[in-house]
Amino acid sequence: MEPIRLSATVHRSAAEAFRLFTDGIAEWWPSDRGYSFGGGRLQDLCLEPVAGGRLYERYTDGEEFEVGRVLACEPPKRIVFTWKGRWPEPTEVEVRFTPLGADTRVDLEHRGWERLGASAEESRRSYLNGWPSVLQQFVERSAMPTAPGPGP
């Protein structure tokens, strides 16, 4: 089954884009638009940018829901993580960050749909509609100024 592939360009260095995508995921992920497994209970979204790290939601009642696990992390070039959500088998998401002068091309690929069996087509169709909104939120947040770092 064909992976979902999307690309966007952001006006940030690859290192800045990678850091925002991973460490800053809660700043840009469109959870306010229903992109959360916990709905209104969502308090935080975390992506641990290290092999074996977790992608998880933390809820207001302290419960956590693991969305996936980091399979590979090569800052600032790429991160690969599983996406299990509520499926019995995980799919896989790879995000690559390619420098283009002062900008960075961000390529997202969501693959492994065939692992979902009978629900593969419907699940893929749902994410085919969802990922463009998610990536657009990342692009919009990337256009905002970054907070200044600690002084000397």
C-alpha positions, 0 to 999 in steps of 0.5 A: 500500500502506497505511503503518505508522502508530504513535503514543505519548506520552512524558513529555519535551519535544519537544526531549528526545524528538527528541534521544533518538530521534536522538542517543541511538538506541543507548540505546534501540534493541532491538538486544539483541532481534534488531533489528540487521542485524549481529546479535551483531556490533553495536557501535553504532547511529548516526542523524546528525540532519541532511539527508544524514546516515546511519542506520547500524550499526557492528560490532565488526570496524569494518565499517559497514552503512548502513540509510538516509539522512536526507531531512529534519531539523527539530529538534525537530519531525520527522525523515524517513529512508530505510530500505533495509536489505537491500532493493533500493529504500528505503522511508521513515520519518517520525517527528514530535514534537508537544508536549502540555503537558509531554509529547510525542506521537511519530508514526511512519510507515513508507511506500513499501512498494510500491517493494519489488515482490513482497516488499512484503506480507511485508516490511510484515507483518514490520515491522508486527510489529516497529515496535510493539516498537521504539517501546515500547523508546523509550517505556520509555527515555524514562521513565528519568531523563536524565543531568545535563548539564554544570554551569555 
